[in-house]
Amino acid sequence: MVPTVQSYTRPAQPAPRHTLPMTRVLIVDDQLAFRRQLRQLLTLGGLEVVGEAEDIPAAERMVQTIQPDLAVVDIMLPGINGLEGTRRLMSLFPNLRVFLVSAYADQAHVYTASACEVGAEAFLAKDEIDLKTVQAWKE
């Protein structure tokens, strides 16, 4: 009996994907648990967390060295609050996009106006941040 020869066709290779660079994010919040949760959500959403800071002085040092595309900044930080911190971060790195956040959703009307005044892109209550929201932050 003559053995049969089976032909093998290599599967077609997918076309190379041209991917945009990931949006690089700095998280500025004094609550470690929130930073961890937000890091997971941002990563799941396709953004790259390049740093975490628990206050504005640490964030200022990081912005100068890592030059993130975007910063998520808590309004209620110890020492320098997130509103003043946004001004300071944007003066160091003018192209930085900033989203201000707070656990105090009942103050949204005040914080939204304040966020606009200091040059932030938006204010969001922490409990409103979801996958769809962070995916919209991609460049």
C-alpha positions as CSV (number, residue, x, y, z in Angstrom):
1,M,0.0,0.0,0.0
2,V,1.3,3.4,-1.0
3,P,1.1,6.0,1.8
4,T,-0.9,9.1,0.9
5,V,0.7,12.4,1.1
6,Q,-1.3,15.1,2.8
7,S,-0.7,18.6,1.7
8,Y,-0.5,21.3,4.3
9,T,-1.6,24.8,3.6
10,R,-0.4,27.4,6.0
11,P,-3.2,29.5,7.4
12,A,-3.3,33.1,6.1
13,Q,-1.5,35.5,8.3
14,P,-3.7,38.5,9.5
15,A,-2.8,41.8,8.0
16,P,-0.4,43.8,10.2
17,R,-2.3,46.1,12.6
18,H,-1.2,49.6,12.8
19,T,-1.9,50.5,16.4
20,L,-1.9,53.9,17.9
21,P,0.3,54.4,20.9
22,M,-1.6,53.8,24.1
23,T,-2.8,56.8,26.1
24,R,-0.5,57.2,29.1
25,V,-2.2,58.0,32.3
26,L,-1.1,59.3,35.7
27,I,-3.4,58.7,38.7
28,V,-3.4,61.3,41.5
29,D,-5.4,60.1,44.5
30,D,-4.6,59.7,48.2
31,Q,-6.7,56.5,48.5
32,L,-4.7,53.4,47.5
33,A,-7.8,51.3,47.0
34,F,-9.2,53.7,44.5
35,R,-5.9,54.0,42.6
36,R,-5.7,50.2,42.4
37,Q,-9.3,49.9,41.1
38,L,-8.8,52.7,38.6
39,R,-5.6,51.2,37.4
40,Q,-7.4,47.9,36.6
41,L,-10.2,49.7,34.8
42,L,-7.8,51.9,32.8
43,T,-5.8,48.9,31.8
44,L,-8.9,46.9,30.8
45,G,-10.0,49.9,28.8
46,G,-6.7,49.9,26.8
47,L,-4.9,52.8,28.5
48,E,-1.4,52.6,30.0
49,V,-1.0,53.7,33.6
50,V,2.5,55.1,33.8
51,G,2.4,56.4,37.4
52,E,0.5,56.9,40.6
53,A,0.9,59.8,43.1
54,E,-0.9,60.4,46.4
55,D,-0.5,64.1,46.4
56,I,0.3,67.1,44.1
57,P,4.0,67.5,44.9
58,A,4.6,63.8,43.9
59,A,2.4,64.3,40.8
60,E,4.5,67.4,39.8
61,R,7.7,65.4,39.9
62,M,6.1,62.6,37.9
63,V,4.7,64.9,35.2
64,Q,8.1,66.3,34.6
65,T,9.7,62.9,34.2
66,I,7.1,60.7,32.6
67,Q,5.1,63.3,30.6
68,P,1.7,61.5,30.7
69,D,-1.0,62.3,28.2
70,L,-3.7,62.4,30.8
71,A,-4.0,62.7,34.5
72,V,-7.0,61.6,36.7
73,V,-6.8,63.9,39.7
74,D,-8.9,63.7,42.9
75,I,-10.2,67.1,44.0
76,M,-10.0,66.3,47.7
77,L,-6.2,65.7,48.2
78,P,-4.2,66.5,51.4
79,G,-2.2,69.7,51.2
80,I,-2.7,71.1,47.7
81,N,-6.2,70.2,46.5
82,G,-6.9,68.9,43.0
83,L,-8.1,72.2,41.6
84,E,-5.0,74.1,42.4
85,G,-3.0,71.0,41.6
86,T,-4.5,70.9,38.1
87,R,-3.3,74.5,37.5
88,R,0.2,73.5,38.7
89,L,0.4,70.3,36.6
90,M,-0.8,72.0,33.5
91,S,1.7,74.8,33.9
92,L,4.5,72.2,34.0
93,F,3.1,70.3,31.0
94,P,0.5,72.3,29.0
95,N,-0.6,69.4,26.8
96,L,-1.7,67.4,29.8
97,R,-5.4,66.4,29.7
98,V,-6.9,66.4,33.2
99,F,-10.0,64.7,34.5
100,L,-11.0,65.8,38.0
101,V,-12.8,63.2,40.2
102,S,-14.4,63.1,43.6
103,A,-16.3,60.7,45.8
104,Y,-18.7,63.6,46.6
105,A,-21.1,63.3,43.7
106,D,-23.6,65.6,45.4
107,Q,-21.2,68.5,44.7
108,A,-21.0,67.8,41.0
109,H,-22.5,71.1,40.0
110,V,-19.9,73.0,41.9
111,Y,-17.0,70.8,40.9
112,T,-18.0,70.8,37.2
113,A,-17.8,74.6,37.1
114,S,-14.5,74.6,39.1
115,A,-13.0,72.0,36.8
116,C,-13.7,74.2,33.8
117,E,-12.2,77.2,35.5
118,V,-8.9,75.5,36.1
119,G,-8.6,74.0,32.6
120,A,-9.6,70.4,33.3
121,E,-11.4,68.5,30.6
122,A,-14.2,67.4,32.8
123,F,-15.3,66.5,36.3
124,L,-16.6,63.0,37.1
125,A,-18.0,61.4,40.3
126,K,-15.8,58.4,41.1
127,D,-18.8,56.0,41.1
128,E,-19.6,57.1,37.6
129,I,-16.3,56.0,36.1
130,D,-16.8,52.8,34.1
131,L,-15.2,51.0,31.2
132,K,-17.1,53.0,28.5
133,T,-16.0,56.2,30.2
134,V,-12.3,55.4,30.3
135,Q,-12.3,54.0,26.7
136,A,-13.6,57.4,25.6
137,W,-10.4,58.9,27.1
138,K,-8.2,57.3,24.5
139,E,-6.7,59.6,22.0
